[in-house]
């Protein structure tokens, strides 16, 4: 049980799906961080026996629970955040993918920013691929509705990338990468947490829309960073590119309809372009199989 006091009570949610080895490595690296009051591992109904391995990590600081099913990124993290906030008194919650690594100094910097800015709901920092290569989209502004509607046929991401900040201390942005972020538990609760109808992808833009609607914002710290072994859990879940695209497009459809107020014509155009893109992917897949045979 996390103990409340004058200082913020910080909990960490780590969502696992068939990725126990990365979970164990991450917990080993952060278990002794004084800044963290407790760590909660949510097993999203793994199919590889992960829960049994994760249970071995349990102690006074590390909590282990299992969801009722595979709730996706949004539902699984919501499950953990609600438990940390409502049952363990956490006022700030760090969401961390199993395949990220970060220093305690980085976490302290994020905590200072979110505590000093009373209108900050979410804060994160620069994302580096293992090997110190910056990820293109550590922070971004949402695309215009037209770009999102046309996104299935665009070669480039519709996201509006944040330019070089010159390593300023803080930058106000709309979205930060969901691989690691620190959030105000009360504000996220008031905003309704993540949209659980979204399984994976688009959650960052939806969260930005939800917190902006209630008068809060997101901060980005380019002066510190974390490392990310990019998309290892996603790769284990989706073996085929077409399956990843279907999940991506389902999330974007919800984003368009609920948070961009897209009309039926715009939704219809988006769905048509999705079908064309998936059909093209199917032809590419069959062509590759024929060439390999």
FITI-986744 format. One line per field, with one value per residue (C-alpha): z, y, x; residue in one letter. Coordinates in Angstrom, 3 decimals. Each point is the difference from the previous one (the first is absolute). Layout:
BEGIN
up <- [Z ...] $
north <- [Y ...] $
east <- [X ...] $
code <- [a ...] $
This chain:
BEGIN
up <- [0.000 -0.964 2.874 -0.571 1.443 -0.871 -3.072 -3.129 0.084 -3.225 -1.393 -3.200 -2.283 -2.156 -2.407 -1.014 -2.843 -0.645 0.886 3.461 -0.719 -0.761 3.024 2.270 -1.422 0.399 3.576 0.869 -1.257 1.814 3.124 2.221 -1.293 3.054 -2.172 -0.669 2.836 -1.708 -3.275 -1.386 -2.710 -1.847 -1.934 -2.938 -0.003 -1.578 -1.821 0.708 3.780 0.699 3.095 1.836 -0.703 0.951 3.300 1.072 -0.039 2.582 3.227 2.170 -2.868 -3.089 -0.475 -2.559 -1.361 -2.995 -2.102 -0.853 -3.642 -2.540 0.405 -2.368 0.836 1.031 2.127 1.623 1.028 1.226 2.197 1.592 0.351 1.767 2.481 0.742 0.417 1.848 2.095 0.491 0.244 -2.927 -1.115 -2.942 -2.266 -2.304 -2.980 -1.277 -2.721 0.983 -2.661 1.282 2.235 1.892 2.785 3.320 -0.872 -3.060 2.122 2.529 -2.786 -1.259 3.526 0.631 -3.161 0.626 3.624 -0.727 -2.912 1.473 -3.454 -1.177 -0.303 -1.820 -0.430 -1.901 -1.605 -2.984 -1.128 -1.203 -1.706 1.705 -1.397 0.688 -3.297 0.522 -0.990 -2.563 2.009 3.706 0.002 -2.638 -0.688 -1.338 -3.757 -1.603 -0.557 -3.763 0.429 2.363 -2.430 -2.793 2.190 -1.405 -3.383 1.269 -0.199 2.999 3.481 0.361 3.357 0.249 1.347 2.638 -1.371 1.642 3.378 0.508 3.216 1.832 3.456 -0.848 -3.066 0.027 -2.511 -0.791 -0.070 1.391 -0.736 2.133 0.634 3.148 1.531 3.444 0.709 2.672 1.302 0.965 -3.317 -2.023 2.088 -0.632 -3.724 -0.048 -0.469 -3.361 -2.347 0.566 -3.355 -1.490 0.279 -1.158 -1.982 -0.042 3.800 0.314 -2.185 1.690 3.441 -1.142 -1.194 3.279 2.307 -2.174 0.216 3.775 -0.112 0.495 -2.171 -0.668 0.450 -1.821 1.430 -2.759 2.607 1.274 -1.666 0.344 -2.134 -1.829 -1.572 -2.472 -0.416 1.343 1.542 -3.141 -2.153 2.195 -0.286 -3.714 -2.278 -3.196 -1.044 -1.135 3.519 1.438 -2.598 0.823 3.677 -0.885 -2.231 2.592 2.461 -2.526 -0.888 3.662 0.158 -3.040 1.052 3.718 0.264 -3.418 -0.470 -3.492 -2.015 -1.730 -3.344 1.586 1.874 -3.204 -1.915 2.743 0.034 -3.803 0.067 2.788 -2.135 -2.979 2.132 1.557 -3.413 -1.279 3.008 -0.731 -3.597 1.224 2.484 -2.621 -2.465 2.550 0.839 -3.716 -0.489 3.005 -1.074] $
north <- [0.000 3.393 2.461 3.516 3.027 3.548 -1.153 -1.353 -3.731 -1.444 -3.349 -1.692 -2.108 -2.588 -1.779 -3.451 -2.229 -2.944 2.116 -1.173 0.194 3.724 0.547 -1.689 2.076 3.256 -0.742 -1.000 3.396 2.150 -1.985 2.008 3.442 2.048 2.161 -2.974 -0.990 -3.085 -1.902 -1.823 -2.617 -0.677 -3.251 0.381 -3.703 -1.161 -3.323 -1.032 -0.501 3.503 0.427 -2.818 1.596 3.469 -1.233 -0.789 3.741 0.810 1.696 2.970 2.412 -2.083 -0.907 -2.545 -0.316 -1.608 1.525 -1.859 -0.296 1.619 3.550 1.573 2.892 2.335 -2.345 -1.688 3.264 1.387 -3.079 0.597 3.763 -0.352 -2.486 2.222 3.103 -1.406 -2.773 1.122 3.757 0.881 3.633 -0.295 -3.052 -0.991 -2.095 -2.001 -2.622 -3.107 0.837 3.455 0.915 3.287 1.504 1.263 3.456 -0.022 -0.970 2.714 2.610 -1.057 0.065 3.523 1.279 -1.597 1.137 3.596 0.534 -0.339 -0.298 -2.763 -3.331 -1.962 0.403 -1.999 0.429 -0.975 -3.606 -1.738 -3.340 -2.274 1.282 3.674 0.700 2.480 -1.168 2.283 0.479 0.494 2.853 1.330 1.994 -1.789 0.088 1.946 -1.987 -0.093 -1.545 -2.616 -0.922 -0.433 -1.696 -3.559 1.183 2.350 -1.148 2.110 0.146 2.527 1.128 3.540 -0.448 2.385 1.817 0.172 1.596 0.860 -2.036 2.537 -1.028 -0.516 0.162 0.015 -2.588 -1.921 -3.586 -1.989 -3.608 -2.502 -2.204 2.010 2.934 1.395 1.031 1.742 -2.755 2.274 1.862 -3.221 -1.339 3.143 -0.270 -3.612 -1.603 -1.661 -0.867 -3.733 -0.531 0.509 -3.145 1.466 3.010 3.568 0.002 2.935 2.295 -1.027 0.615 3.437 0.874 -1.161 1.938 3.129 -0.056 0.416 2.779 -1.824 -0.459 -2.190 0.890 -1.380 0.108 -0.237 0.376 -3.589 -3.319 -3.664 -2.986 -2.132 -3.425 0.969 -2.045 -3.358 -0.730 1.180 -2.274 -2.974 0.778 0.790 -2.265 1.453 3.632 -0.177 -0.931 2.997 2.254 -1.230 0.801 3.374 0.905 -1.070 2.400 2.819 -0.459 0.504 2.989 1.553 -0.648 0.822 2.550 1.719 -0.063 -1.431 -0.150 -3.179 0.980 0.447 -3.301 -1.729 1.397 -1.154 -3.498 -0.273 1.017 -2.512 -2.806 1.027 0.120 -3.409 -1.509 1.328 -1.502 -3.325 0.031 0.875 -2.891 -2.507 1.267 -0.449 -3.541 -0.882 1.417 -1.935 -3.307] $
east <- [0.000 1.356 0.194 -1.287 1.757 0.982 1.920 -1.751 -0.609 1.356 -1.080 1.126 -2.194 1.757 -2.353 1.152 -1.094 2.324 3.030 1.066 3.743 -0.178 -2.250 2.537 2.858 -1.917 -1.025 3.550 1.195 -2.617 -0.920 2.359 -1.021 -0.940 -2.251 -2.296 -2.313 -1.359 0.085 -3.024 0.372 -3.241 0.065 -2.392 -0.928 3.268 -0.041 3.597 -0.050 1.293 -2.154 1.761 3.390 -1.210 -1.441 3.571 0.730 -2.679 1.102 -1.052 0.711 -0.816 -3.662 -1.206 -3.533 -1.629 -2.774 -3.189 1.094 2.268 -1.304 2.519 2.314 -2.802 -2.078 2.989 1.642 -3.333 -0.405 3.400 -0.441 -3.341 1.460 3.011 -2.149 -3.013 1.538 3.605 -0.317 2.275 -0.234 2.414 0.139 2.835 -1.058 2.958 0.151 1.980 2.597 1.012 2.934 0.346 2.082 -1.295 1.334 -2.265 -2.999 0.820 0.121 -3.432 -1.386 1.262 -1.687 -3.382 -0.072 1.018 -2.420 -3.496 -1.581 2.343 -1.800 2.725 3.743 2.622 3.398 2.121 -0.297 3.157 0.292 2.497 3.272 -0.804 -1.794 -2.882 -3.481 -1.630 -3.175 0.706 -2.520 -2.352 -3.131 -3.086 -0.623 -2.793 -3.173 0.552 3.451 -1.384 -2.796 2.549 2.617 -0.465 1.280 2.726 3.619 1.020 -1.480 -2.818 1.438 1.328 3.505 1.325 3.039 3.421 -0.552 3.650 -0.016 -2.170 -1.117 -3.687 -2.213 -3.804 -1.258 -3.158 1.272 2.908 0.897 -1.886 3.041 0.814 -1.835 -0.781 -3.588 -2.018 -2.277 -2.889 -0.025 0.089 -2.860 -2.027 0.751 -1.183 3.441 0.685 -2.870 -0.445 -1.709 3.476 2.130 3.313 1.291 -1.417 -0.222 2.422 -2.091 -3.236 1.483 1.196 -3.503 -1.548 2.314 -0.151 -3.798 0.159 2.591 3.317 3.070 3.033 3.663 3.037 3.528 2.621 2.751 -0.342 -0.738 -0.886 0.928 -2.525 0.480 -2.683 -3.209 1.158 -3.418 -1.807 2.133 -0.912 -3.709 -0.159 1.983 -1.465 0.101 -3.631 -1.111 1.851 -1.602 -3.512 0.531 1.520 -2.940 -2.587 1.607 0.174 -3.663 -0.932 2.335 -1.669 -3.571 0.162 2.778 0.057 -3.791 0.411 -3.233 -1.295 1.545 3.441 -0.316 -1.103 2.980 2.379 -1.476 0.249 3.669 0.648 -1.479 2.129 3.143 -0.696 -0.748 3.320 1.745 -1.678 1.271 3.506 -0.098 -1.153 2.587 2.766 -1.146 -0.066 3.508 1.344 -1.534] $
code <- [x x x x x x x x x x x x x x x x x x x x x x x x x x x x x x x x x x x x x x x x x x x x x x x x x x x x x x x x x x x x x x x x x x x x x x x x x x x x x x x x x x x x x x x x x x x x x x x x x x x x x x x x x x x x x x x x x x x x x x x x x x x x x x x x x x x x x x x x x x x x x x x x x x x x x x x x x x x x x x x x x x x x x x x x x x x x x x x x x x x x x x x x x x x x x x x x x x x x x x x x x x x x x x x x x x x x x x x x x x x x x x x x x x x x x x x x x x x x x x x x x x x x x x x x x x x x x x x x x x x x x x x x x x x x x x x x x x x x x x x x x x x x x x x x x x x x x] $
